[in-house]
């Protein structure tokens, strides 16, 4: 189950837990649940239960949602992005091959951009083509991660739902006055948001373990990608590099962007990487950040920050 607008994950989880305790949050905007027991308890089919979930999410919290239903975690996730106007798509186990087979290889759940590029270079263009490749060939192309990807191409996903509340997150966003193309204005806004996010994390003695970038387009659709940091950090430059890496991964061309949101999965700041390096410039930036934070606290947020963000 996924939010249309990317906000309200804690509330979404509360709604799901009204029907089943086997629910796991997937920050920043989705959750996965096992509903076999709920189907028997409420005496409805999968689609009927999904409609009840969507109705309660809208009635109680004003949340717009979509629901993908499938025999495995990954199939349900891919179904959730293809629900259309109805908001619900059910892929029975018997229809899994027909559903997955024609989909572009880049849409396989969990595949990385470099992995999809490697497969396309060998004319493996669809999920169905990956599913029928010999295992040895997949291993040679993708290495050990290829085994799990091929299983997902077959509709198999061994991950279990681990019940849990939404992870603590810190988010910031920028709305553009007019729809803009990816370029200087978007990168400047991303840098400004990274600086704001870093300041908020440091103020709360937190650090980011991962960063999710959510972009709303001119047609109101949203795309999102996440990146896990090499080590938890609240340092603005680490956050900036992660965000820029995600933006590069979108491969945007002429898409017009209306909103940019950054969501950090926050952990205890004591887990942040503090080892000294031989990078003098980095060490200087680390030392000056507390000074910048105090100046912004004394005057107002954004008074002092990266020049490119203030341009």
Residue frames as qw, qx, qy, qz and C-alpha x, y, z in Angstrom:
[[0.000, 0.892, 0.452, 0.000, 0.00, 0.00, 0.00],
 [0.488, 0.036, 0.062, 0.870, 1.47, 3.32, -1.04],
 [0.024, 0.747, 0.313, -0.587, 0.67, 6.98, -0.47],
 [0.529, 0.715, 0.335, 0.311, -0.06, 9.05, -3.55],
 [0.074, 0.955, -0.064, 0.278, 1.50, 12.19, -2.08],
 [0.645, 0.324, -0.486, 0.492, 4.38, 10.70, -0.09],
 [0.062, -0.361, 0.495, -0.788, 3.33, 12.01, 3.37],
 [0.704, -0.272, 0.145, -0.640, 1.46, 10.42, 6.28],
 [0.549, 0.217, -0.807, -0.015, 3.22, 7.07, 6.65],
 [0.032, -0.066, 0.807, -0.586, 2.56, 6.77, 10.38],
 [0.574, 0.179, 0.265, -0.754, -1.17, 7.34, 9.82],
 [0.693, 0.285, -0.520, -0.410, -1.19, 4.84, 6.95],
 [0.338, 0.172, -0.898, 0.224, 0.34, 2.19, 9.19],
 [0.301, 0.035, 0.624, -0.720, -2.32, 2.87, 11.84],
 [0.713, 0.237, -0.080, -0.655, -5.04, 2.18, 9.26],
 [0.627, 0.276, -0.713, -0.149, -3.43, -1.07, 8.10],
 [0.136, 0.145, -0.867, 0.456, -3.04, -2.25, 11.70],
 [0.590, 0.027, 0.291, -0.753, -6.82, -2.00, 12.10],
 [0.865, 0.251, -0.204, -0.383, -6.99, -5.00, 9.77],
 [0.941, 0.073, -0.258, 0.205, -3.76, -6.94, 10.39],
 [0.511, -0.812, 0.215, 0.184, -0.87, -6.77, 12.87],
 [0.756, -0.061, 0.422, 0.496, 1.48, -8.11, 10.19],
 [0.368, 0.903, 0.150, 0.161, 2.39, -4.74, 8.68],
 [0.658, -0.299, 0.087, 0.686, 5.81, -3.21, 8.02],
 [0.166, 0.933, 0.050, -0.317, 6.52, 0.40, 7.17],
 [0.714, 0.197, 0.294, 0.605, 8.68, 1.20, 4.15],
 [0.095, -0.804, -0.068, 0.584, 9.83, 4.79, 4.53],
 [0.044, 0.068, 0.323, -0.943, 9.04, 7.28, 3.23],
 [0.488, 0.143, -0.048, -0.860, 5.67, 6.50, 1.68],
 [0.714, 0.053, -0.578, -0.391, 4.70, 2.82, 1.62],
 [0.510, -0.337, 0.691, -0.387, 3.90, -0.20, 3.75],
 [0.519, 0.135, -0.790, -0.296, 3.65, -3.93, 3.15],
 [0.568, -0.222, 0.530, -0.589, 1.32, -6.33, 4.95],
 [0.148, -0.027, -0.975, -0.162, 0.24, -9.96, 5.06],
 [0.482, -0.037, 0.122, -0.867, -3.54, -10.10, 4.92],
 [0.415, -0.054, -0.877, -0.238, -4.44, -13.81, 4.69],
 [0.169, -0.322, -0.807, 0.466, -5.88, -13.80, 8.21],
 [0.193, 0.324, 0.178, -0.909, -7.70, -10.51, 7.62],
 [0.405, 0.057, -0.604, -0.684, -9.43, -11.94, 4.55],
 [0.404, -0.262, -0.876, -0.002, -10.87, -14.77, 6.64],
 [0.128, -0.330, -0.587, 0.728, -11.72, -12.48, 9.55],
 [0.253, 0.384, 0.073, -0.885, -13.63, -9.90, 7.48],
 [0.581, 0.376, 0.719, -0.067, -15.03, -12.36, 4.94],
 [0.438, 0.833, -0.032, -0.335, -13.92, -10.40, 1.87],
 [0.866, 0.332, 0.107, 0.358, -11.62, -10.94, -1.07],
 [0.592, -0.178, 0.021, 0.786, -8.27, -9.18, -1.60],
 [0.127, 0.408, 0.296, 0.854, -9.74, -6.36, -3.66],
 [0.426, -0.741, -0.418, -0.309, -12.59, -5.82, -1.21],
 [0.663, -0.571, -0.208, 0.437, -10.16, -5.55, 1.70],
 [0.458, 0.041, 0.141, 0.877, -7.98, -3.13, -0.25],
 [0.085, -0.606, -0.373, -0.697, -10.99, -0.91, -0.93],
 [0.568, -0.750, -0.338, 0.003, -11.82, -0.86, 2.78],
 [0.647, -0.326, -0.053, 0.687, -8.26, 0.13, 3.60],
 [0.265, 0.274, 0.264, 0.886, -8.31, 2.96, 1.06],
 [0.284, -0.717, -0.431, -0.468, -11.70, 4.19, 2.30],
 [0.624, -0.702, -0.259, 0.226, -10.59, 4.34, 5.93],
 [0.572, -0.135, 0.059, 0.807, -7.29, 6.02, 5.05],
 [0.080, 0.439, 0.326, 0.833, -9.23, 8.72, 3.19],
 [0.434, -0.724, -0.419, -0.334, -11.99, 9.09, 5.79],
 [0.687, -0.621, -0.226, 0.302, -9.78, 9.15, 8.90],
 [0.512, -0.524, 0.157, 0.662, -6.72, 11.02, 7.66],
 [0.408, 0.841, -0.011, -0.355, -7.49, 12.36, 4.18],
 [0.343, -0.479, 0.704, 0.396, -4.83, 10.10, 2.65],
 [0.755, 0.501, -0.194, -0.375, -4.83, 9.22, -1.02],
 [0.500, -0.409, 0.760, 0.072, -3.51, 5.68, -1.48],
 [0.725, 0.353, -0.463, -0.368, -2.97, 2.94, -4.04],
 [0.708, -0.332, 0.596, -0.186, -2.79, -0.78, -3.31],
 [0.541, 0.415, -0.684, -0.258, -0.94, -3.54, -5.11],
 [0.812, -0.244, 0.431, -0.308, -1.82, -7.13, -4.24],
 [0.640, 0.490, -0.575, -0.139, 0.34, -10.09, -5.18],
 [0.948, -0.197, -0.251, 0.022, 1.74, -13.43, -4.08],
 [0.725, -0.128, -0.196, 0.648, 5.04, -11.85, -3.01],
 [0.258, -0.724, -0.131, 0.626, 6.39, -8.57, -1.67],
 [0.206, -0.303, 0.437, 0.821, 8.00, -7.51, -4.96],
 [0.060, 0.400, 0.772, 0.491, 5.00, -8.40, -7.14],
 [0.143, -0.807, -0.547, 0.169, 2.70, -6.39, -4.89],
 [0.263, -0.629, 0.054, 0.730, 5.10, -3.43, -4.98],
 [0.143, -0.066, 0.601, 0.783, 5.21, -3.43, -8.79],
 [0.027, -0.581, -0.775, -0.250, 1.43, -3.80, -8.95],
 [0.184, -0.752, -0.407, 0.485, 1.02, -0.73, -6.72],
 [0.122, -0.482, 0.251, 0.831, 2.62, 1.47, -9.37],
 [0.099, -0.017, -0.727, -0.679, 0.19, 0.27, -12.07],
 [0.158, 0.405, 0.807, -0.401, -3.18, 0.58, -10.39],
 [0.042, 0.428, 0.534, 0.728, -4.49, 3.26, -12.73],
 [0.287, -0.412, 0.009, -0.865, -7.47, 5.36, -11.70],
 [0.759, -0.383, -0.453, -0.268, -9.03, 2.48, -9.76],
 [0.273, -0.737, 0.453, -0.422, -6.31, 2.59, -7.13],
 [0.719, -0.297, 0.608, -0.157, -6.13, -1.20, -6.70],
 [0.642, 0.453, -0.555, -0.274, -4.43, -3.89, -8.79],
 [0.786, -0.300, 0.510, -0.180, -4.59, -7.57, -7.84],
 [0.488, 0.510, -0.677, -0.207, -2.11, -9.96, -9.46],
 [0.927, -0.240, 0.186, -0.221, -3.05, -13.56, -8.54],
 [0.522, -0.473, 0.668, 0.240, -0.28, -16.14, -8.36],
 [0.697, 0.317, 0.616, 0.183, -1.54, -17.75, -11.57],
 [0.424, 0.873, 0.197, 0.136, -1.18, -14.44, -13.46],
 [0.454, -0.767, 0.204, 0.405, 2.26, -13.49, -12.16],
 [0.568, -0.073, 0.545, 0.612, 4.23, -14.54, -15.27],
 [0.301, 0.676, 0.526, 0.419, 1.81, -12.72, -17.59],
 [0.175, -0.971, -0.149, 0.066, 2.02, -9.57, -15.46],
 [0.479, -0.704, 0.316, 0.417, 5.79, -9.48, -15.04],
 [0.746, 0.149, 0.490, 0.426, 6.90, -10.83, -18.40],
 [0.438, 0.713, 0.305, 0.454, 6.31, -7.78, -20.65],
 [0.265, -0.954, -0.054, 0.130, 7.50, -5.15, -18.15],
 [0.444, 0.772, -0.353, 0.287, 10.76, -3.29, -18.97],
 [0.771, -0.042, -0.483, 0.413, 13.76, -4.67, -17.12],
 [0.178, 0.334, -0.314, 0.870, 14.34, -1.31, -15.42],
 [0.543, -0.431, -0.019, -0.720, 11.01, -1.67, -13.61],
 [0.754, -0.158, -0.628, 0.114, 11.96, -4.86, -11.77],
 [0.520, -0.829, -0.011, -0.208, 11.61, -4.17, -8.05],
 [0.708, -0.625, 0.246, 0.220, 15.00, -3.58, -6.45],
 [0.791, 0.303, 0.195, 0.495, 17.09, -3.53, -9.63],
 [0.297, -0.686, 0.077, 0.660, 19.81, -0.90, -9.78],
 [0.457, 0.813, -0.073, -0.352, 20.34, 1.37, -12.75],
 [0.031, 0.630, -0.738, -0.241, 23.76, -0.13, -13.54],
 [0.443, 0.000, 0.896, -0.036, 22.32, -3.65, -13.42],
 [0.587, 0.632, 0.430, -0.265, 19.51, -2.76, -15.80],
 [0.298, 0.822, -0.352, -0.333, 22.01, -1.09, -18.16],
 [0.194, -0.421, 0.872, 0.160, 24.20, -4.21, -18.16],
 [0.524, 0.273, 0.800, -0.100, 21.22, -6.39, -19.05],
 [0.509, 0.776, 0.172, -0.332, 20.00, -4.07, -21.79],
 [0.084, 0.725, -0.586, -0.353, 23.47, -4.08, -23.36],
 [0.159, -0.155, 0.963, 0.154, 22.98, -7.83, -23.85],
 [0.406, -0.112, -0.544, -0.726, 19.45, -7.36, -25.25],
 [0.263, -0.398, -0.845, 0.243, 17.71, -8.47, -22.07],
 [0.072, -0.309, -0.130, -0.939, 15.01, -5.84, -22.28],
 [0.633, -0.432, -0.207, -0.609, 12.10, -7.28, -20.27],
 [0.507, -0.440, 0.613, -0.416, 11.58, -8.95, -16.92],
 [0.947, 0.131, 0.178, -0.231, 10.37, -12.06, -18.72],
 [0.704, 0.581, -0.379, 0.153, 13.65, -12.34, -20.61],
 [0.054, -0.595, 0.674, -0.434, 15.60, -12.20, -17.35],
 [0.776, -0.219, 0.399, -0.438, 13.35, -14.88, -15.87],
 [0.967, 0.230, 0.086, -0.071, 14.28, -17.45, -18.56],
 [0.336, 0.756, -0.547, 0.127, 18.03, -16.77, -18.69],
 [0.835, -0.052, -0.496, 0.232, 20.27, -19.62, -17.48],
 [0.577, -0.807, -0.086, 0.092, 21.31, -19.06, -13.88],
 [0.731, -0.210, 0.164, 0.628, 24.99, -19.22, -14.80],
 [0.339, 0.532, 0.294, 0.718, 24.52, -16.44, -17.33],
 [0.299, -0.883, -0.199, -0.303, 22.78, -14.21, -14.79],
 [0.732, -0.598, 0.017, 0.326, 25.59, -14.87, -12.30],
 [0.643, 0.083, 0.228, 0.727, 28.20, -13.90, -14.89],
 [0.135, 0.666, 0.285, 0.676, 26.40, -10.65, -15.79],
 [0.362, -0.771, -0.064, -0.520, 25.21, -9.48, -12.36],
 [0.150, 0.368, -0.758, 0.517, 27.23, -11.47, -9.87],
 [0.132, -0.198, -0.911, 0.336, 25.66, -12.88, -6.71],
 [0.296, 0.313, 0.350, -0.832, 22.88, -10.20, -6.50],
 [0.398, 0.161, -0.574, -0.697, 21.61, -11.54, -9.83],
 [0.197, -0.163, -0.966, 0.028, 20.17, -14.62, -8.15],
 [0.081, 0.473, 0.627, -0.613, 17.68, -12.62, -6.07],
 [0.291, 0.421, -0.167, -0.843, 16.81, -10.43, -9.06],
 [0.326, 0.069, -0.814, -0.475, 16.06, -13.45, -11.22],
 [0.097, -0.330, -0.901, 0.265, 13.88, -14.89, -8.47],
 [0.189, 0.507, 0.331, -0.773, 11.93, -11.64, -8.37],
 [0.310, 0.299, -0.517, -0.740, 11.58, -11.81, -12.14],
 [0.322, -0.122, -0.919, -0.194, 9.89, -15.17, -11.53],
 [0.525, -0.564, -0.237, -0.592, 7.64, -13.66, -8.87],
 [0.795, -0.331, -0.443, 0.250, 9.55, -15.19, -5.95],
 [0.035, 0.694, -0.316, 0.645, 10.55, -13.02, -2.98],
 [0.659, -0.196, -0.681, 0.253, 11.71, -14.67, 0.23],
 [0.056, 0.252, -0.385, 0.886, 11.54, -11.56, 2.40],
 [0.290, -0.538, -0.782, 0.125, 9.12, -11.72, 5.30],
 [0.175, -0.772, -0.138, -0.595, 6.99, -8.91, 6.66],
 [0.472, -0.122, -0.586, 0.647, 8.53, -7.71, 9.92],
 [0.209, -0.858, -0.446, -0.149, 5.91, -5.78, 11.92],
 [0.485, -0.253, -0.179, 0.818, 7.17, -2.37, 12.95],
 [0.073, 0.887, 0.290, -0.353, 6.25, 1.26, 13.25],
 [0.522, 0.811, 0.018, 0.262, 7.42, 3.85, 10.81],
 [0.692, -0.063, -0.151, 0.703, 11.10, 4.65, 11.13],
 [0.160, -0.812, -0.167, 0.536, 11.89, 8.11, 12.46],
 [0.546, 0.454, 0.364, 0.603, 12.22, 10.47, 9.54],
 [0.107, -0.674, -0.078, 0.727, 13.12, 14.10, 8.99],
 [0.492, 0.503, 0.565, 0.431, 11.90, 15.75, 5.82],
 [0.021, -0.592, 0.018, 0.805, 12.25, 19.09, 4.03],
 [0.511, 0.506, 0.634, 0.285, 10.75, 20.26, 0.78],
 [0.046, -0.393, 0.165, 0.903, 10.82, 23.02, -1.80],
 [0.481, 0.648, 0.589, -0.039, 7.91, 24.05, -4.05],
 [0.338, -0.027, 0.361, 0.869, 8.87, 25.82, -7.25],
 [0.269, 0.487, 0.197, -0.807, 6.92, 28.91, -8.26],
 [0.700, 0.482, -0.228, -0.475, 6.76, 27.55, -11.81],
 [0.970, 0.010, 0.232, 0.065, 7.45, 24.07, -13.15],
 [0.015, 0.831, -0.513, -0.212, 11.18, 23.76, -13.87],
 [0.876, 0.336, -0.343, 0.029, 13.50, 21.43, -15.75],
 [0.841, -0.424, 0.028, 0.335, 16.28, 19.57, -13.98],
 [0.522, 0.614, -0.070, 0.588, 19.22, 21.95, -13.98],
 [0.269, 0.311, -0.414, 0.812, 20.77, 24.74, -11.94],
 [0.456, -0.429, 0.085, -0.775, 17.55, 25.74, -10.16],
 [0.907, -0.260, -0.258, -0.207, 16.80, 22.18, -9.08],
 [0.749, 0.088, -0.435, 0.492, 20.40, 21.53, -7.97],
 [0.045, 0.416, -0.307, 0.855, 20.45, 24.81, -6.06],
 [0.678, -0.409, -0.007, -0.610, 17.22, 23.86, -4.30],
 [0.922, -0.102, -0.368, 0.062, 18.60, 20.38, -3.55],
 [0.508, 0.241, -0.448, 0.695, 21.70, 21.91, -1.98],
 [0.261, -0.434, 0.206, -0.838, 19.61, 24.33, 0.08],
 [0.845, -0.315, -0.145, -0.408, 17.41, 21.46, 1.29],
 [0.829, 0.050, -0.455, 0.322, 20.46, 19.31, 2.10],
 [0.220, 0.336, -0.417, 0.815, 21.82, 22.16, 4.24],
 [0.537, -0.384, 0.096, -0.745, 18.47, 22.59, 6.00],
 [0.920, -0.162, -0.316, -0.165, 18.14, 18.85, 6.53],
 [0.654, 0.178, -0.509, 0.531, 21.64, 18.64, 7.96],
 [0.063, -0.388, 0.344, -0.852, 20.94, 21.50, 10.36],
 [0.737, -0.328, -0.033, -0.590, 17.72, 19.88, 11.59],
 [0.905, -0.035, -0.414, 0.094, 19.46, 16.54, 12.09],
 [0.463, 0.256, -0.488, 0.694, 22.31, 18.13, 14.02],
 [0.320, -0.427, 0.204, -0.821, 19.91, 20.14, 16.17],
 [0.862, -0.267, -0.015, -0.431, 18.16, 16.93, 17.17],
 [0.312, -0.544, 0.779, -0.025, 21.43, 15.05, 17.62],
 [0.861, 0.260, 0.414, -0.137, 20.41, 12.72, 14.82],
 [0.106, -0.461, 0.677, 0.565, 22.12, 11.43, 11.68],
 [0.758, 0.382, -0.105, -0.519, 20.78, 10.24, 8.34],
 [0.619, -0.175, 0.754, 0.134, 21.17, 6.56, 7.51],
 [0.388, 0.313, 0.708, 0.501, 19.51, 6.97, 4.12],
 [0.166, 0.414, 0.005, -0.895, 18.08, 9.75, 1.96],
 [0.391, 0.487, 0.760, 0.176, 14.97, 9.49, -0.21],
 [0.035, 0.250, -0.204, -0.946, 14.40, 12.08, -2.92],
 [0.319, 0.566, 0.757, -0.072, 10.78, 12.56, -3.97],
 [0.019, -0.172, 0.287, 0.942, 9.91, 14.70, -6.99],
 [0.424, 0.601, 0.606, -0.302, 6.44, 15.79, -7.97],
 [0.317, 0.106, 0.558, 0.760, 6.09, 16.46, -11.68],
 [0.220, 0.066, -0.118, -0.966, 3.91, 18.94, -13.52],
 [0.568, -0.175, -0.598, -0.538, 1.25, 16.25, -14.11],
 [0.612, -0.517, 0.277, -0.530, 1.14, 15.60, -10.32],
 [0.954, -0.006, -0.291, 0.072, 2.78, 12.19, -10.58],
 [0.380, -0.818, 0.425, -0.077, 5.60, 11.47, -8.14],
 [0.847, 0.288, -0.403, 0.190, 8.86, 9.60, -8.54],
 [0.484, -0.787, 0.344, -0.167, 11.19, 8.66, -5.71],
 [0.817, 0.264, -0.449, 0.248, 14.51, 6.96, -5.16],
 [0.625, -0.767, 0.139, -0.038, 16.52, 6.27, -2.02],
 [0.617, 0.514, -0.489, 0.340, 20.22, 6.02, -1.31],
 [0.792, -0.578, -0.132, 0.143, 21.86, 4.56, 1.78],
 [0.052, 0.910, -0.389, 0.135, 24.85, 6.52, 3.04],
 [0.643, 0.329, -0.644, 0.254, 28.16, 4.73, 3.52],
 [0.367, -0.215, -0.692, 0.583, 27.86, 5.65, 7.21],
 [0.139, -0.847, -0.512, 0.032, 25.20, 7.64, 9.10],
 [0.394, 0.015, -0.006, 0.919, 25.91, 11.35, 8.79],
 [0.036, 0.871, 0.434, -0.228, 24.42, 14.77, 9.46],
 [0.328, -0.436, 0.286, 0.787, 27.19, 16.54, 7.53],
 [0.478, 0.690, 0.115, -0.531, 25.72, 18.74, 4.79],
 [0.241, 0.589, -0.643, -0.427, 28.31, 17.70, 2.22],
 [0.172, -0.042, 0.984, 0.021, 27.57, 13.98, 2.73],
 [0.427, 0.532, 0.621, -0.386, 23.86, 14.65, 2.34],
 [0.362, 0.716, -0.194, -0.565, 24.46, 16.77, -0.77],
 [0.077, 0.398, -0.847, -0.345, 26.49, 14.03, -2.46],
 [0.269, 0.206, 0.933, -0.122, 23.79, 11.46, -1.73],
 [0.415, 0.666, 0.390, -0.482, 21.03, 13.72, -3.05],
 [0.293, 0.674, -0.426, -0.528, 22.95, 14.63, -6.21],
 [0.090, -0.207, 0.954, 0.198, 23.65, 10.94, -6.79],
 [0.365, 0.433, 0.789, -0.237, 19.94, 10.18, -6.63],
 [0.376, 0.748, 0.069, -0.543, 19.09, 13.08, -8.96],
 [0.136, 0.526, -0.709, -0.450, 21.64, 11.81, -11.48],
 [0.211, 0.015, 0.977, 0.021, 20.05, 8.36, -11.24],
 [0.487, 0.545, 0.475, -0.490, 16.64, 9.65, -12.28],
 [0.387, 0.067, 0.654, 0.647, 18.00, 10.38, -15.75],
 [0.263, 0.771, 0.436, -0.383, 15.55, 13.26, -16.25],
 [0.417, 0.201, 0.449, 0.765, 15.49, 14.96, -19.63],
 [0.091, -0.346, -0.254, -0.898, 12.53, 17.21, -20.37],
 [0.409, -0.576, -0.705, 0.063, 10.43, 16.36, -17.30],
 [0.071, -0.615, 0.072, -0.782, 9.10, 19.45, -15.56],
 [0.466, -0.204, -0.730, 0.457, 9.40, 19.46, -11.77],
 [0.306, -0.742, -0.252, -0.541, 6.96, 21.11, -9.38],
 [0.595, -0.723, 0.224, -0.270, 8.22, 20.00, -5.94],
 [0.595, 0.365, -0.658, 0.282, 11.37, 18.50, -4.47],
 [0.708, -0.614, 0.127, -0.325, 11.28, 16.67, -1.12],
 [0.416, 0.409, -0.764, 0.276, 14.14, 15.10, 0.85],
 [0.816, -0.477, -0.010, -0.328, 13.37, 12.49, 3.50],
 [0.234, 0.520, -0.767, 0.295, 16.10, 11.25, 5.84],
 [0.842, -0.351, -0.405, -0.060, 15.79, 8.04, 7.82],
 [0.072, -0.779, 0.401, -0.477, 17.19, 9.29, 11.12],
 [0.832, -0.206, -0.464, 0.224, 19.25, 7.36, 13.67],
 [0.560, -0.776, -0.067, 0.283, 21.07, 8.33, 16.86],
 [0.296, 0.920, -0.245, 0.082, 23.70, 10.95, 16.12],
 [0.531, -0.627, 0.569, 0.041, 26.19, 8.88, 18.08],
 [0.831, 0.157, 0.504, 0.176, 26.29, 6.51, 15.10],
 [0.444, 0.892, -0.056, -0.060, 27.52, 9.27, 12.80],
 [0.851, 0.189, -0.043, 0.489, 30.93, 8.86, 11.21],
 [0.207, -0.975, 0.069, 0.040, 33.43, 11.09, 13.01],
 [0.828, -0.180, 0.213, 0.486, 36.80, 9.57, 12.08],
 [0.021, -0.821, 0.234, 0.520, 39.36, 12.18, 11.02],
 [0.821, 0.456, 0.262, 0.221, 40.47, 12.09, 7.40],
 [0.519, -0.245, 0.238, 0.783, 43.34, 13.56, 5.43],
 [0.198, 0.639, 0.494, 0.555, 40.88, 15.74, 3.51],
 [0.239, -0.168, -0.302, 0.907, 41.61, 19.24, 4.82],
 [0.261, -0.188, -0.282, -0.904, 38.68, 20.83, 3.02],
 [0.594, -0.410, -0.639, -0.266, 36.23, 18.34, 4.51],
 [0.520, -0.334, -0.556, 0.556, 37.63, 18.82, 8.01],
 [0.067, -0.012, -0.078, 0.995, 37.29, 22.59, 7.62],
 [0.441, -0.301, -0.430, -0.728, 33.65, 22.25, 6.60],
 [0.621, -0.396, -0.672, 0.073, 32.98, 19.98, 9.57],
 [0.387, -0.246, -0.422, 0.782, 34.48, 22.54, 11.95],
 [0.080, -0.039, -0.075, -0.993, 32.53, 25.45, 10.50],
 [0.361, -0.406, -0.725, -0.423, 29.11, 23.73, 10.54],
 [0.379, -0.567, -0.624, 0.382, 28.47, 24.36, 14.28],
 [0.144, -0.307, -0.048, 0.939, 29.27, 28.04, 13.71],
 [0.213, -0.145, -0.545, -0.798, 26.82, 28.23, 10.80],
 [0.388, -0.486, -0.779, -0.080, 24.17, 26.47, 12.90],
 [0.299, -0.515, -0.460, 0.659, 24.56, 29.02, 15.72],
 [0.002, -0.167, 0.189, 0.968, 24.32, 31.96, 13.31],
 [0.318, -0.258, -0.671, -0.619, 21.16, 30.57, 11.71],
 [0.396, -0.524, -0.725, 0.208, 19.67, 29.92, 15.15],
 [0.226, -0.421, -0.270, 0.836, 20.45, 33.48, 16.26],
 [0.196, 0.253, -0.235, -0.918, 19.04, 35.17, 13.17],
 [0.792, 0.250, 0.216, -0.513, 16.87, 32.92, 11.01],
 [0.771, 0.007, 0.605, 0.200, 17.26, 29.63, 9.11],
 [0.655, 0.577, 0.354, 0.335, 19.04, 30.05, 5.80],
 [0.064, -0.978, 0.100, 0.173, 20.86, 33.24, 6.76],
 [0.067, -0.683, 0.697, 0.210, 24.19, 31.49, 6.21],
 [0.881, 0.122, 0.451, -0.077, 24.68, 28.59, 3.86],
 [0.615, 0.005, 0.549, 0.566, 26.37, 27.31, 0.70],
 [0.067, 0.446, -0.199, -0.870, 26.76, 30.03, -1.92],
 [0.130, -0.035, -0.803, -0.581, 25.27, 27.89, -4.68],
 [0.121, -0.515, -0.843, 0.100, 22.15, 27.40, -2.57],
 [0.053, -0.674, -0.326, 0.661, 21.74, 31.13, -1.99],
 [0.108, -0.160, 0.480, 0.856, 22.20, 32.08, -5.65]]
